[in-house]
Amino acid sequence: MKTQTRSRWWVVRKELDPSQSSILMALSFILPLVIWSVASYGPWWKVAHQVTVSAESPRLQSIYSVGDRLAPSVWKEFSTAIKEDNEEILAARKSGQPQASTARQNKKIVRQIHPIATVNGWLTREQELADDSIRKTWIDLAEGKLKATKEPLTVENLGVVKANAEMLTKAGTDWPTEALLKLLPQSSEEVSRPVYLVPPGVVAVSFWQGITATKPDAGEAGAERKTLLQRYAESWRTIVLGFLLAISVAIPLGLLCGTYDFASKLAEPFVNFFSYMPAPAFGVVLMAIFGLDLGPKIMLVFLGTLPSAILMISKTTRSLDGSLLEAAQTLGANQRQLLTTVVIPGVLPSLYKDLRLLFGTAWTWLVIAELLGFKSGLAEIIDTHGRRFQFDIVYPAILLIGLSGFFMDQILAYLARFFFPWMDQPKKGFLSRFFSGRARILGPAKQPVTSTPEAPTASPS
């Protein structure tokens, strides 16, 4: 029984039945996701403290910034040092000899609240050095005018805020000459994974936030920034225009090279030579010719796709059955008719498959193309946030490129059965199984038509 079951799955050059194919197609996506999840959520990663509120202390040899991940022992040392600094300040005040401080040192302490104020929407990122606005934030928070909606302050830090706000208010427009208390470090507990190993859940949340984000109104902070979907549209524009330009040149040239040996010997040697030249090497030349905006991006996709398109289409054209040409010539077809009524219609289904493959290769040039001149599209997200190691933002952009290419290819493969119904079509398409099942999409299977040969009739004498 085991041997029979195994033979159903492992048979040389025999297609699996629909249920087996569906299971394997699902596993091809599930298995990488399982491996990713096990690597991300496995119990071997230690818990670390990701800093959300930071401070500096002369007791420490290192300076920790917001976003740093600290081991529990380092976090304890960090927190203890800041607490001891505040205890010294309070002890000096109690003794009647408060610690003296400069305006610059106190401004540095006041700026501690900027990261958490940005998260809660009290300040913008651009107000990192706007001391007057930050100072007002301390006073408003102490008076209860501001509420933490995303990242609350601890009870101890709220006490620090009230104590410092009182001193800031007494000083009026000047800065206190007495040392202010430091905000105590705060953190969120995070798993200490490598920075590039972002869990699937985090990527999914970031992806959803990206595609549902709306562009701020004019005049608001960040109004000049584009949303993920806007950058996605820019990437589609680059790919489609570059690809259409490439195939508009490659199709006629490839058909001529595959049909006429004269055109093949004249064009293909140089095209083959040019295909070994890396298209990104022409980036500087393209920017010099087409500027720094959309032009060089489209032309890089064009140059990257064109050589392989010409060679692939010419090879497909040469694979046309020669007996079709001989039959047409026997019927009196001239050279123009051979090309327009035999060659082109004969290679059209195979040409369609070639264009599907070429459109997939065009996506591989996207990231390089969009980095030419002024950065744009999804490549700008990948490059900008990748340099900051913000892979929770980078991975959704990469996945969006992969999903776009994959689903576009599946849609084109599905449409082929309507464009070329006379050709043998694959019956195990991904979209057919995913959306409505093979039976619903393809309809009832057609029974083969059998005919009995008719008896030969005598020709009239």
LOMAR-31688 format. One line per field, with one value per residue (C-alpha): x, z, y; residue number from 1; residue in three letters. Coordinates in nm, 2 decimals. Each point is the difference from the previous one (the first is absolute). Example, Ala and Ser with C-alpha at 12.3 -4.5 7.8 and 13.67 -1.06 7.14 Angstrom:
BEGIN
X = 1.23	0.14
Z = 0.78	-0.07
Y = -0.45	0.34
n = 1	2
res = ALA	SER
end
This chain:
BEGIN
X = 0.00	0.28	0.17	-0.32	-0.06	0.36	-0.03	-0.30	0.22	0.33	-0.06	0.24	-0.14	-0.36	-0.22	-0.15	-0.37	-0.17	-0.02	0.37	0.10	-0.21	0.17	0.35	-0.07	-0.13	0.30	0.24	-0.12	-0.07	0.34	0.21	-0.24	0.03	0.38	-0.01	-0.23	0.21	0.31	-0.17	-0.21	0.24	0.07	0.38	-0.02	0.06	-0.22	0.14	-0.10	-0.07	0.06	-0.30	0.12	0.37	0.24	0.37	0.21	0.36	-0.02	-0.03	0.27	-0.25	-0.28	-0.32	-0.25	-0.37	-0.04	0.31	-0.05	0.17	0.05	-0.17	0.33	0.09	-0.35	0.01	0.34	-0.14	-0.32	0.20	0.24	-0.27	-0.18	0.31	0.06	-0.35	0.05	0.31	-0.19	-0.28	0.24	0.18	-0.33	-0.09	0.33	-0.06	0.28	-0.16	0.23	0.08	-0.06	0.03	-0.29	0.16	0.00	-0.36	-0.11	0.16	-0.20	-0.32	0.05	-0.02	-0.38	0.01	-0.01	-0.29	-0.17	0.03	-0.15	-0.30	-0.04	0.09	0.30	0.12	0.34	0.11	-0.04	0.29	0.19	-0.30	0.08	-0.29	-0.25	0.15	0.00	-0.37	-0.07	0.15	-0.23	-0.31	0.06	0.04	-0.32	-0.19	-0.06	0.17	-0.10	0.22	-0.19	0.28	0.30	-0.09	0.25	0.06	-0.13	0.36	0.06	-0.33	0.14	0.32	-0.21	-0.19	0.31	0.19	-0.31	-0.02	0.36	-0.05	-0.31	0.18	0.29	-0.24	0.17	0.34	0.14	0.05	0.36	-0.07	0.03	-0.32	-0.10	0.06	-0.28	0.05	0.06	-0.30	0.00	-0.22	0.10	0.10	0.15	0.37	-0.01	0.24	-0.11	-0.08	-0.22	-0.33	-0.29	-0.28	-0.25	0.19	0.04	-0.37	-0.10	0.25	-0.13	-0.36	0.09	0.19	-0.28	-0.27	0.19	-0.14	0.20	-0.01	-0.17	0.21	0.16	0.02	0.32	0.11	-0.23	0.28	0.05	-0.16	-0.20	0.10	-0.28	0.12	0.35	-0.14	-0.18	0.33	0.17	-0.28	0.05	0.37	-0.04	-0.29	0.15	0.34	-0.14	-0.23	0.28	0.22	-0.25	-0.10	0.35	0.07	-0.31	0.05	0.38	-0.03	-0.25	0.22	0.31	-0.19	-0.15	0.28	0.35	0.12	-0.15	0.13	0.36	-0.01	-0.16	0.04	0.38	0.00	-0.31	0.16	0.32	-0.21	-0.19	0.32	0.04	-0.16	-0.28	0.07	0.34	-0.18	-0.17	0.23	-0.04	-0.38	-0.01	0.21	-0.24	-0.34	0.05	-0.06	-0.38	-0.20	0.20	0.31	-0.21	-0.22	0.30	0.19	-0.30	0.00	0.37	-0.02	-0.29	0.07	0.30	-0.15	-0.34	0.14	0.20	-0.30	-0.25	0.23	0.06	-0.38	-0.06	0.26	-0.17	-0.31	-0.08	0.16	-0.27	-0.24	0.22	0.03	-0.37	-0.06	0.26	-0.16	-0.33	0.18	0.07	0.25	0.27	-0.23	-0.28	0.22	0.10	-0.35	-0.22	0.22	0.30	-0.17	-0.32	0.20	0.23	-0.25	-0.08	0.37	0.07	-0.26	0.18	0.33	-0.14	-0.13	0.35	0.15	-0.24	0.12	0.37	-0.09	-0.09	0.35	0.13	-0.25	0.20	0.32	-0.20	-0.18	0.32	0.12	-0.02	-0.27	-0.11	-0.36	-0.24	0.04	0.38	0.02	-0.17	0.24	0.31	-0.08	-0.14	0.25	0.29	-0.17	-0.05	-0.38	-0.08	-0.35	-0.06	0.23	-0.15	-0.36	0.14	0.20	-0.30	-0.22	0.24	0.00	-0.38	-0.06	0.22	-0.14	-0.36	0.05	0.16	-0.29	-0.26	0.18	0.02	-0.37	-0.09	0.19	-0.28	-0.23	0.25	0.11	-0.28	0.12	0.33	0.06	-0.04	0.13	-0.29	0.16	0.03	0.05	-0.28	-0.24	0.04	0.03	-0.31	-0.27	0.14	0.08	-0.35	-0.16	0.25	0.06	-0.36	-0.09	0.27	-0.06	-0.04	0.23	-0.18	0.05	-0.09	-0.02	0.18	-0.23	0.01	0.18	-0.24	0.07	0.11	-0.19	0.17
Z = 0.00	0.09	-0.33	-0.19	0.19	-0.07	-0.37	-0.03	0.10	-0.17	-0.35	-0.28	-0.24	0.12	0.12	0.35	0.05	0.08	0.38	0.02	-0.20	0.22	0.31	-0.13	-0.13	0.34	0.17	-0.23	0.17	0.35	0.05	-0.04	0.23	0.26	-0.02	0.03	0.30	0.18	-0.05	0.13	0.29	0.11	0.37	-0.05	-0.02	0.32	0.12	-0.03	0.10	-0.30	0.13	-0.04	0.24	0.04	0.21	0.05	0.31	0.09	0.18	-0.33	-0.26	-0.28	-0.13	-0.08	-0.25	-0.06	-0.20	0.14	0.13	0.33	0.19	0.34	0.19	-0.21	0.04	0.38	0.01	-0.22	0.21	0.32	-0.11	-0.10	0.33	0.19	-0.19	0.09	0.37	0.01	-0.15	0.26	0.28	-0.10	-0.01	0.34	0.15	-0.12	-0.26	-0.33	-0.28	-0.25	-0.37	-0.32	-0.24	-0.25	0.24	0.10	-0.36	-0.06	0.28	-0.12	-0.35	0.15	-0.04	-0.37	-0.12	0.21	-0.08	-0.37	0.05	0.18	-0.25	0.23	-0.22	-0.35	-0.09	-0.14	0.35	0.15	0.08	0.04	0.37	0.06	-0.14	0.20	0.31	-0.05	-0.04	0.35	0.15	-0.18	0.09	0.37	-0.01	-0.15	-0.34	-0.19	0.01	-0.10	-0.27	-0.11	0.24	0.36	0.25	0.32	0.33	0.10	-0.32	0.04	0.34	-0.18	-0.25	0.26	0.20	-0.31	-0.13	0.33	-0.04	-0.36	0.08	0.28	-0.23	-0.25	-0.33	0.14	0.06	0.36	0.14	0.22	-0.13	-0.12	0.07	-0.27	-0.14	0.11	-0.29	-0.14	-0.23	-0.16	0.03	-0.33	-0.12	-0.07	-0.36	-0.28	-0.14	-0.34	0.15	0.03	0.11	-0.26	0.23	0.02	-0.38	-0.05	0.23	-0.17	-0.34	0.10	0.15	-0.32	-0.24	0.21	0.08	-0.14	-0.11	0.25	-0.10	-0.14	0.28	0.24	0.11	-0.25	-0.27	-0.26	0.07	-0.23	0.12	-0.08	-0.26	-0.17	-0.03	-0.12	-0.28	-0.09	-0.03	-0.22	-0.23	-0.03	-0.07	-0.25	-0.20	-0.01	-0.10	-0.26	-0.16	0.00	-0.16	-0.26	-0.13	0.08	-0.16	-0.36	0.02	0.15	-0.26	-0.28	0.14	0.05	-0.35	-0.22	0.03	-0.14	0.30	0.24	-0.12	0.00	0.34	0.24	0.04	0.13	0.21	0.15	0.07	0.16	0.22	0.20	0.09	0.33	-0.05	0.33	-0.14	-0.23	0.29	-0.01	-0.38	0.03	0.26	-0.22	-0.30	0.17	0.31	0.36	0.01	-0.17	-0.33	0.12	0.20	-0.29	-0.23	0.24	0.00	-0.38	-0.03	0.25	-0.17	-0.37	-0.08	0.16	-0.16	-0.35	0.04	0.15	-0.26	-0.29	0.15	0.04	-0.36	-0.14	0.19	-0.23	-0.18	-0.34	-0.16	0.05	-0.21	-0.27	-0.01	-0.04	-0.27	-0.19	0.01	-0.15	0.30	-0.06	0.25	0.16	0.03	0.16	0.27	0.07	-0.05	0.11	0.21	0.23	0.06	0.05	0.26	0.18	0.29	0.06	-0.03	0.27	0.23	-0.07	0.09	0.33	0.09	-0.12	0.21	0.30	-0.08	-0.03	0.37	0.08	-0.14	0.21	0.31	-0.19	-0.24	0.27	0.17	-0.30	0.03	0.25	0.19	-0.05	0.04	0.23	-0.05	0.19	0.30	-0.03	-0.03	0.26	0.27	-0.07	0.08	0.34	0.05	0.02	-0.16	0.13	-0.27	-0.26	-0.01	-0.09	-0.30	-0.11	0.04	-0.19	-0.30	0.02	0.03	-0.28	-0.24	0.11	-0.03	-0.32	-0.15	0.12	-0.14	-0.34	0.01	0.08	-0.28	-0.25	-0.01	-0.14	-0.24	-0.14	0.06	-0.27	0.18	0.28	0.32	0.34	0.21	0.34	0.01	0.34	-0.05	-0.11	0.33	0.22	-0.10	-0.11	-0.07	-0.32	-0.08	0.04	-0.21	-0.28	0.00	-0.08	-0.18	-0.37	-0.12	-0.29	-0.33	-0.18	-0.36	-0.22	-0.33	-0.29	-0.28	-0.30	-0.28	-0.35	-0.20	-0.32	-0.30
Y = 0.00	0.24	-0.08	0.08	0.33	0.10	-0.08	0.23	0.29	-0.10	-0.11	0.09	0.26	-0.04	0.28	-0.02	0.01	0.33	-0.06	-0.09	0.31	0.22	-0.13	0.04	0.35	0.10	-0.15	0.19	0.32	-0.15	-0.16	0.32	0.18	-0.27	0.01	0.38	-0.02	-0.27	0.21	0.32	-0.14	-0.28	-0.02	0.05	0.38	0.19	0.28	0.35	0.35	0.24	0.36	0.24	0.27	0.05	0.22	0.05	-0.05	0.06	-0.34	-0.18	-0.06	-0.03	0.22	-0.17	0.14	-0.06	-0.33	-0.17	-0.35	-0.07	-0.33	-0.02	0.05	0.30	0.14	-0.04	0.18	0.28	0.05	0.00	0.26	0.25	-0.06	0.07	0.32	0.12	-0.10	0.22	0.29	-0.04	-0.04	0.32	0.19	-0.14	0.12	0.35	-0.01	-0.10	-0.11	0.28	-0.06	0.19	0.08	-0.24	-0.29	0.06	0.03	-0.34	-0.15	0.17	-0.15	-0.35	0.01	0.06	-0.36	-0.10	0.33	-0.08	-0.34	0.15	0.28	0.29	0.10	-0.07	-0.16	0.34	0.16	-0.20	0.31	0.24	0.07	0.24	-0.25	-0.29	0.22	0.08	-0.38	-0.06	0.27	-0.11	-0.36	0.09	0.19	-0.29	0.17	-0.29	-0.37	-0.29	-0.20	-0.24	0.01	0.10	0.13	-0.19	0.14	0.08	0.19	0.19	0.11	0.12	0.18	0.19	0.09	0.13	0.18	0.19	0.12	0.09	0.20	0.19	0.09	0.17	0.05	-0.08	-0.34	-0.12	0.02	-0.30	-0.36	-0.16	-0.36	-0.25	-0.22	-0.36	-0.24	-0.18	-0.30	-0.26	-0.36	-0.14	-0.33	0.05	-0.13	0.11	0.33	-0.16	-0.28	0.18	-0.23	-0.06	0.16	0.33	0.00	-0.07	0.29	0.23	-0.11	0.08	0.33	0.09	-0.08	0.16	0.32	0.33	0.30	0.29	0.32	0.28	0.20	-0.29	-0.17	-0.26	0.13	-0.02	-0.37	-0.26	-0.30	-0.35	-0.03	0.32	-0.14	-0.33	0.19	0.16	-0.34	-0.13	0.30	-0.06	-0.37	0.02	0.29	-0.16	-0.34	0.13	0.20	-0.31	-0.24	0.26	-0.02	-0.37	-0.16	0.13	-0.04	-0.35	-0.11	0.12	-0.17	-0.32	0.01	0.13	-0.12	0.33	0.19	-0.26	0.02	0.38	0.06	-0.30	0.00	0.35	-0.06	-0.31	0.21	0.28	-0.24	-0.07	0.37	0.07	0.26	0.18	0.09	0.24	0.18	0.30	0.03	-0.03	0.28	0.22	-0.05	-0.02	0.20	-0.10	-0.06	-0.28	-0.03	-0.20	-0.23	-0.10	-0.03	-0.23	-0.24	0.03	-0.08	-0.28	-0.17	0.07	-0.24	-0.31	0.09	0.01	-0.33	-0.18	0.12	-0.09	-0.35	-0.05	0.12	-0.25	-0.29	0.04	-0.33	0.03	-0.21	0.29	0.22	-0.27	-0.04	0.37	0.03	-0.29	0.19	0.30	0.23	0.27	0.12	0.26	-0.25	-0.25	0.25	0.14	-0.31	-0.28	0.10	0.26	-0.19	-0.32	0.13	0.22	-0.24	-0.07	0.37	0.07	-0.24	0.17	0.34	-0.14	-0.11	0.32	0.21	-0.20	0.08	0.37	0.01	-0.10	0.34	0.20	0.07	0.10	0.21	0.20	0.09	0.19	0.38	0.09	-0.31	-0.10	-0.29	-0.30	0.01	0.33	-0.18	-0.29	0.21	0.27	-0.22	-0.28	0.24	0.06	-0.38	0.06	-0.34	0.00	0.27	-0.15	-0.35	0.11	0.19	-0.30	-0.23	0.25	-0.03	-0.38	-0.03	0.24	-0.19	-0.34	0.09	0.19	-0.31	-0.22	0.24	-0.01	-0.38	-0.02	0.24	-0.21	-0.26	0.28	0.15	-0.34	-0.25	-0.23	-0.06	-0.26	0.19	-0.11	-0.13	0.07	0.37	0.17	0.25	-0.27	-0.19	0.30	0.19	-0.24	-0.34	-0.18	-0.12	0.35	0.18	-0.24	-0.13	-0.36	-0.19	-0.04	-0.35	-0.09	-0.01	-0.32	-0.04	-0.30	0.03	0.03	-0.25	0.14	0.11	-0.08	0.30	0.07	-0.12
n = 1	2	3	4	5	6	7	8	9	10	11	12	13	14	15	16	17	18	19	20	21	22	23	24	25	26	27	28	29	30	31	32	33	34	35	36	37	38	39	40	41	42	43	44	45	46	47	48	49	50	51	52	53	54	55	56	57	58	59	60	61	62	63	64	65	66	67	68	69	70	71	72	73	74	75	76	77	78	79	80	81	82	83	84	85	86	87	88	89	90	91	92	93	94	95	96	97	98	99	100	101	102	103	104	105	106	107	108	109	110	111	112	113	114	115	116	117	118	119	120	121	122	123	124	125	126	127	128	129	130	131	132	133	134	135	136	137	138	139	140	141	142	143	144	145	146	147	148	149	150	151	152	153	154	155	156	157	158	159	160	161	162	163	164	165	166	167	168	169	170	171	172	173	174	175	176	177	178	179	180	181	182	183	184	185	186	187	188	189	190	191	192	193	194	195	196	197	198	199	200	201	202	203	204	205	206	207	208	209	210	211	212	213	214	215	216	217	218	219	220	221	222	223	224	225	226	227	228	229	230	231	232	233	234	235	236	237	238	239	240	241	242	243	244	245	246	247	248	249	250	251	252	253	254	255	256	257	258	259	260	261	262	263	264	265	266	267	268	269	270	271	272	273	274	275	276	277	278	279	280	281	282	283	284	285	286	287	288	289	290	291	292	293	294	295	296	297	298	299	300	301	302	303	304	305	306	307	308	309	310	311	312	313	314	315	316	317	318	319	320	321	322	323	324	325	326	327	328	329	330	331	332	333	334	335	336	337	338	339	340	341	342	343	344	345	346	347	348	349	350	351	352	353	354	355	356	357	358	359	360	361	362	363	364	365	366	367	368	369	370	371	372	373	374	375	376	377	378	379	380	381	382	383	384	385	386	387	388	389	390	391	392	393	394	395	396	397	398	399	400	401	402	403	404	405	406	407	408	409	410	411	412	413	414	415	416	417	418	419	420	421	422	423	424	425	426	427	428	429	430	431	432	433	434	435	436	437	438	439	440	441	442	443	444	445	446	447	448	449	450	451	452	453	454	455	456	457	458	459	460	461
res = MET	LYS	THR	GLN	THR	ARG	SER	ARG	TRP	TRP	VAL	VAL	ARG	LYS	GLU	LEU	ASP	PRO	SER	GLN	SER	SER	ILE	LEU	MET	ALA	LEU	SER	PHE	ILE	LEU	PRO	LEU	VAL	ILE	TRP	SER	VAL	ALA	SER	TYR	GLY	PRO	TRP	TRP	LYS	VAL	ALA	HIS	GLN	VAL	THR	VAL	SER	ALA	GLU	SER	PRO	ARG	LEU	GLN	SER	ILE	TYR	SER	VAL	GLY	ASP	ARG	LEU	ALA	PRO	SER	VAL	TRP	LYS	GLU	PHE	SER	THR	ALA	ILE	LYS	GLU	ASP	ASN	GLU	GLU	ILE	LEU	ALA	ALA	ARG	LYS	SER	GLY	GLN	PRO	GLN	ALA	SER	THR	ALA	ARG	GLN	ASN	LYS	LYS	ILE	VAL	ARG	GLN	ILE	HIS	PRO	ILE	ALA	THR	VAL	ASN	GLY	TRP	LEU	THR	ARG	GLU	GLN	GLU	LEU	ALA	ASP	ASP	SER	ILE	ARG	LYS	THR	TRP	ILE	ASP	LEU	ALA	GLU	GLY	LYS	LEU	LYS	ALA	THR	LYS	GLU	PRO	LEU	THR	VAL	GLU	ASN	LEU	GLY	VAL	VAL	LYS	ALA	ASN	ALA	GLU	MET	LEU	THR	LYS	ALA	GLY	THR	ASP	TRP	PRO	THR	GLU	ALA	LEU	LEU	LYS	LEU	LEU	PRO	GLN	SER	SER	GLU	GLU	VAL	SER	ARG	PRO	VAL	TYR	LEU	VAL	PRO	PRO	GLY	VAL	VAL	ALA	VAL	SER	PHE	TRP	GLN	GLY	ILE	THR	ALA	THR	LYS	PRO	ASP	ALA	GLY	GLU	ALA	GLY	ALA	GLU	ARG	LYS	THR	LEU	LEU	GLN	ARG	TYR	ALA	GLU	SER	TRP	ARG	THR	ILE	VAL	LEU	GLY	PHE	LEU	LEU	ALA	ILE	SER	VAL	ALA	ILE	PRO	LEU	GLY	LEU	LEU	CYS	GLY	THR	TYR	ASP	PHE	ALA	SER	LYS	LEU	ALA	GLU	PRO	PHE	VAL	ASN	PHE	PHE	SER	TYR	MET	PRO	ALA	PRO	ALA	PHE	GLY	VAL	VAL	LEU	MET	ALA	ILE	PHE	GLY	LEU	ASP	LEU	GLY	PRO	LYS	ILE	MET	LEU	VAL	PHE	LEU	GLY	THR	LEU	PRO	SER	ALA	ILE	LEU	MET	ILE	SER	LYS	THR	THR	ARG	SER	LEU	ASP	GLY	SER	LEU	LEU	GLU	ALA	ALA	GLN	THR	LEU	GLY	ALA	ASN	GLN	ARG	GLN	LEU	LEU	THR	THR	VAL	VAL	ILE	PRO	GLY	VAL	LEU	PRO	SER	LEU	TYR	LYS	ASP	LEU	ARG	LEU	LEU	PHE	GLY	THR	ALA	TRP	THR	TRP	LEU	VAL	ILE	ALA	GLU	LEU	LEU	GLY	PHE	LYS	SER	GLY	LEU	ALA	GLU	ILE	ILE	ASP	THR	HIS	GLY	ARG	ARG	PHE	GLN	PHE	ASP	ILE	VAL	TYR	PRO	ALA	ILE	LEU	LEU	ILE	GLY	LEU	SER	GLY	PHE	PHE	MET	ASP	GLN	ILE	LEU	ALA	TYR	LEU	ALA	ARG	PHE	PHE	PHE	PRO	TRP	MET	ASP	GLN	PRO	LYS	LYS	GLY	PHE	LEU	SER	ARG	PHE	PHE	SER	GLY	ARG	ALA	ARG	ILE	LEU	GLY	PRO	ALA	LYS	GLN	PRO	VAL	THR	SER	THR	PRO	GLU	ALA	PRO	THR	ALA	SER	PRO	SER
end
